[in-house]
Amino acid sequence: MKKFRISLVISYLFLGVIVKGQPFFELSGGLNYNSLSDNPELGFFEELSAENGIYFSVVINYSINERFGLVGGVQFVQKNYKLHRRPPFQSVFKEVENDFLQTPIALEVRLLQLEKIIISFQAGFFASYWIQSYTEGTIPNAFNSTNSLTENGEVIQNFSVSSYKEKGFDQGSDNRLEIGTLLGLDLIYAIHSKYSMVLAFTYNYAFTSLSKSLDYSNRTLVSSIGVRYSLTKGKGHE
């Protein structure tokens, strides 16, 4: 009987939050800048750099009260990088485009609220599934080379490069599931009683490695702009 009463109290509290809360639908898009936590198996002349990618998001932002809210939804995130080589091998490179489908769950805290402007902070976790990978680059062509002589009589062998494109995964070495944490900062501006513009900056820090044998993971900074719409009749920016 005691457990039943406790469950009943919790249910009433939960229903009270739902009734008093306010749901928003948010659609946004933008660019992200991705890097890796470590440089996997890099040679002496190799460097790894971050690359830009695109970002789309569809989320529900549920405002519990004037201070706190919950965020959840679906996001498409490209987490790209480039492997290039320093001179004299600068013509050899590899560009990798990785597409992820991501689900965030976060707590939103309003830091500042004015008549038309809200600044809020988000903290939470995400789970991503690596849905596709594209690789494009060049490799030295040993069968197409030329020799030249320097003034000192030294022989220099010059290789041409061949382009290649690949699509897919290495099932034996790639991890398709990614888990991590996120931190975000949102600037919300009310343009109508039901609509608001949202400018957001989010940092995604993955705990899991992209490889089953090597330890390196994604670090992704996302900047986006979008529209937030109140799903509650007669309510909007509050």
HUQUI-V56559 format. One record per pair of residues at least 6 apart in sequence whose C-alpha atoms are under 7 Angstrom apart, sorted by the first residue. I is the first residue (numbers start at 1). GAP is how many residues later the second one is. D is the distance in Angstrom with one decimal. If there is no record, write none. Layout:
BEGIN
[[I;GAP;D] [I;GAP;D]]
END
This chain:
BEGIN
[[17;47;6.1] [20;44;7.0] [21;41;6.8] [21;42;5.4] [21;43;4.4] [21;44;6.0] [22;40;5.7] [22;41;4.9] [22;42;6.5] [22;210;6.4] [23;37;6.8] [23;38;5.8] [23;39;4.3] [23;40;6.0] [23;207;6.3] [23;208;5.6] [23;209;6.6] [24;36;5.6] [24;37;5.0] [24;38;6.1] [24;204;6.2] [24;205;5.4] [24;206;4.5] [24;207;5.4] [25;34;6.2] [25;35;4.8] [25;36;6.4] [25;203;5.6] [25;204;5.1] [25;205;6.4] [25;206;6.7] [26;32;5.9] [26;33;5.3] [26;34;6.1] [26;200;7.0] [26;201;5.7] [26;202;4.3] [26;203;6.3] [27;30;5.8] [27;31;4.9] [27;32;6.8] [27;199;5.5] [27;200;5.6] [27;201;6.6] [28;28;5.9] [28;29;5.2] [28;30;6.8] [28;196;6.4] [28;197;5.5] [28;198;3.7] [28;199;6.3] [29;26;5.3] [29;27;4.3] [29;28;6.2] [29;195;5.3] [29;196;5.8] [29;197;6.3] [30;24;6.0] [30;25;5.1] [30;26;6.6] [30;193;5.7] [30;194;4.0] [30;195;6.2] [31;21;6.6] [31;22;5.6] [31;23;4.6] [31;24;5.5] [31;191;6.0] [31;192;5.6] [31;193;6.4] [32;20;5.5] [32;21;5.2] [32;22;6.1] [32;23;6.6] [32;188;6.6] [32;189;5.4] [32;190;4.1] [32;191;6.0] [33;17;6.4] [33;18;5.8] [33;19;4.7] [33;20;6.5] [33;187;5.7] [33;188;5.2] [33;189;6.5] [34;16;5.2] [34;17;5.9] [34;18;6.6] [34;45;5.4] [34;46;5.9] [34;47;6.6] [34;184;6.8] [34;185;5.7] [34;186;4.4] [34;187;6.3] [35;14;6.8] [35;15;4.6] [35;46;6.5] [35;183;5.9] [35;184;5.2] [35;185;6.4] [36;180;6.2] [36;181;5.4] [36;182;4.8] [36;183;5.8] [37;179;5.4] [37;180;5.3] [37;181;6.3] [37;182;6.6] [38;178;5.1] [39;9;6.6] [40;174;6.8] [40;176;6.7] [45;40;5.3] [45;41;5.3] [46;37;6.9] [46;38;5.9] [46;39;4.4] [46;40;6.3] [47;36;5.8] [47;37;5.5] [47;38;5.9] [48;34;5.8] [48;35;4.6] [48;36;6.4] [49;32;5.9] [49;33;5.3] [49;34;6.5] [50;30;6.9] [50;31;4.8] [50;32;6.4] [51;29;5.2] [51;30;4.7] [51;31;6.5] [52;28;6.5] [53;25;4.9] [53;26;6.4] [53;27;6.3] [54;23;6.4] [54;24;5.7] [55;21;5.6] [55;22;4.8] [55;23;6.5] [56;19;5.6] [56;20;5.1] [56;21;6.8] [57;17;6.0] [57;18;4.3] [57;19;6.4] [58;15;5.8] [58;16;5.5] [58;17;6.2] [59;12;6.8] [59;13;5.5] [59;14;3.9] [59;15;6.2] [60;11;5.9] [60;12;5.6] [60;13;6.0] [61;8;6.8] [61;9;5.8] [61;10;4.5] [61;11;6.7] [62;7;5.3] [62;8;5.0] [62;9;6.3] [63;6;4.1] [63;7;6.4] [67;42;5.8] [67;43;5.2] [68;40;5.6] [68;41;4.8] [68;42;6.4] [69;38;5.9] [69;39;4.8] [69;40;6.5] [70;36;5.9] [70;37;4.8] [70;38;5.8] [71;34;5.7] [71;35;5.1] [71;36;6.3] [71;37;6.9] [72;31;7.0] [72;32;5.4] [72;33;4.8] [72;34;6.7] [73;30;5.7] [73;31;6.1] [74;28;5.8] [74;29;4.8] [75;26;5.8] [75;27;4.9] [75;28;6.2] [76;24;5.9] [76;25;4.9] [76;26;6.2] [77;22;6.0] [77;23;5.2] [77;24;6.5] [78;19;6.7] [78;20;5.5] [78;21;4.6] [78;22;6.1] [79;18;6.6] [79;19;5.2] [79;20;6.4] [79;141;6.9] [80;16;5.6] [80;17;4.6] [80;18;5.6] [81;14;6.2] [81;15;5.5] [81;16;6.9] [82;12;5.8] [82;13;4.4] [82;14;6.0] [83;10;5.6] [83;11;5.0] [83;12;6.3] [84;6;6.7] [84;8;6.4] [84;9;4.3] [84;10;6.3] [85;7;6.2] [85;8;6.4] [92;46;5.2] [92;47;5.8] [93;44;5.3] [93;45;5.6] [94;41;6.9] [94;42;5.8] [94;43;4.2] [94;44;6.6] [95;40;5.7] [95;41;5.3] [95;42;6.0] [96;38;5.8] [96;39;4.6] [96;40;6.6] [97;36;5.7] [97;37;5.1] [97;38;6.4] [98;34;6.0] [98;35;4.6] [98;36;6.5] [99;31;6.1] [99;32;5.8] [99;33;5.2] [99;34;6.3] [100;28;6.0] [100;29;5.5] [100;30;4.5] [100;31;5.5] [101;27;5.5] [101;28;5.3] [101;29;6.6] [101;30;6.7] [102;24;6.7] [102;25;5.7] [102;26;4.1] [102;27;6.4] [103;23;5.5] [103;24;5.4] [103;25;6.3] [104;21;5.9] [104;22;4.2] [104;23;6.6] [105;19;5.7] [105;20;5.5] [105;21;6.1] [106;16;6.1] [106;17;5.3] [106;18;3.9] [106;19;6.3] [107;15;5.6] [107;16;5.5] [107;17;6.1] [108;12;6.5] [108;13;5.6] [108;14;4.4] [108;15;6.7] [109;11;5.5] [109;12;5.2] [109;13;6.4] [110;8;7.0] [110;9;6.0] [110;10;4.1] [110;11;6.3] [111;8;5.6] [111;9;5.2] [111;10;6.8] [112;6;5.6] [112;7;5.1] [112;8;6.9] [113;6;6.6] [116;73;5.6] [116;74;5.0] [117;71;5.6] [117;72;4.7] [117;73;6.5] [118;69;6.0] [118;70;5.0] [118;71;6.6] [119;67;5.7] [119;68;4.8] [119;69;6.3] [120;65;5.9] [120;66;5.2] [120;67;6.7] [121;63;5.7] [121;64;4.7] [121;65;6.4] [122;61;5.6] [122;62;4.7] [122;63;6.2] [123;59;5.7] [123;60;4.7] [123;61;6.5] [124;57;5.8] [124;58;5.4] [124;59;6.8] [125;55;5.7] [125;56;4.1] [125;57;5.6] [126;53;5.9] [126;54;5.4] [126;55;5.9] [126;56;6.9] [127;51;5.7] [127;52;4.7] [127;53;6.6] [128;49;5.8] [128;50;4.9] [128;51;6.3] [129;47;5.7] [129;48;4.8] [129;49;6.2] [130;46;4.8] [130;47;6.3] [132;36;6.3] [133;34;5.8] [133;35;5.4] [133;36;6.7] [134;32;5.9] [134;33;4.7] [134;34;6.7] [135;30;5.7] [135;31;5.0] [135;32;6.3] [136;28;5.8] [136;29;4.5] [136;30;6.4] [137;26;5.7] [137;27;5.6] [137;28;6.7] [138;23;5.9] [138;24;5.3] [138;25;4.3] [138;26;6.0] [139;22;5.3] [139;23;5.4] [139;24;6.6] [140;19;6.1] [140;20;6.0] [140;21;4.4] [140;22;6.3] [141;18;6.1] [141;19;5.6] [141;20;5.1] [141;21;6.0] [142;17;6.3] [144;15;6.3] [144;16;6.0] [145;12;6.7] [145;13;5.4] [145;14;4.4] [145;15;6.1] [146;11;5.7] [146;12;5.2] [146;13;6.6] [147;8;6.4] [147;9;5.5] [147;10;4.5] [147;11;6.1] [148;7;5.7] [148;8;5.2] [148;9;6.5] [149;6;4.8] [149;7;6.2] [173;38;5.6] [173;39;5.1] [173;40;6.5] [174;36;6.0] [174;37;4.7] [174;38;5.9] [175;34;7.0] [175;35;5.1] [175;36;5.4] [175;37;6.1] [178;28;6.6] [178;30;5.6] [179;27;5.7] [179;28;5.8] [179;29;5.8] [180;24;6.9] [180;25;5.4] [180;26;4.0] [180;27;4.9] [181;23;6.0] [181;24;5.4] [181;25;6.5] [182;20;6.8] [182;21;5.6] [182;22;4.6] [182;23;6.2] [183;19;5.6] [183;20;5.3] [183;21;6.8] [184;17;5.5] [184;18;4.0] [184;19;6.2] [185;15;5.8] [185;16;5.4] [185;17;6.4] [186;12;6.6] [186;13;5.8] [186;14;4.4] [186;15;6.5] [187;11;5.7] [187;12;5.1] [187;13;6.3] [188;8;6.4] [188;9;5.7] [188;10;4.6] [188;11;6.5] [189;7;5.4] [189;8;5.2] [189;9;6.5] [190;6;4.2] [190;7;6.4] [190;47;6.1] [191;6;7.0] [193;42;6.7] [193;43;4.8] [193;44;6.1] [194;35;5.6] [194;36;5.2] [194;41;6.5] [194;42;4.3] [194;43;6.7] [195;32;6.9] [195;33;5.7] [195;34;4.8] [195;35;6.7] [195;41;6.8] [196;31;5.7] [196;32;5.1] [196;33;6.6] [197;29;5.9] [197;30;4.8] [197;31;6.2] [198;27;5.6] [198;28;5.1] [198;29;5.8] [198;30;6.8] [199;25;6.0] [199;26;4.6] [199;27;6.7] [200;23;5.8] [200;24;5.3] [200;25;6.3] [201;21;5.6] [201;22;4.6] [201;23;6.6] [202;19;5.8] [202;20;5.1] [202;21;6.6] [203;17;5.7] [203;18;4.5] [203;19;6.3] [204;15;5.9] [204;16;5.0] [204;17;6.4] [205;13;6.6] [205;14;5.0] [205;15;6.7] [206;11;6.0] [206;12;5.5] [206;13;6.4] [207;10;6.9] [208;9;6.2] [209;6;5.5] [209;7;5.1] [209;8;4.5] [210;6;6.2] [210;7;5.5] [230;6;5.3]]
END
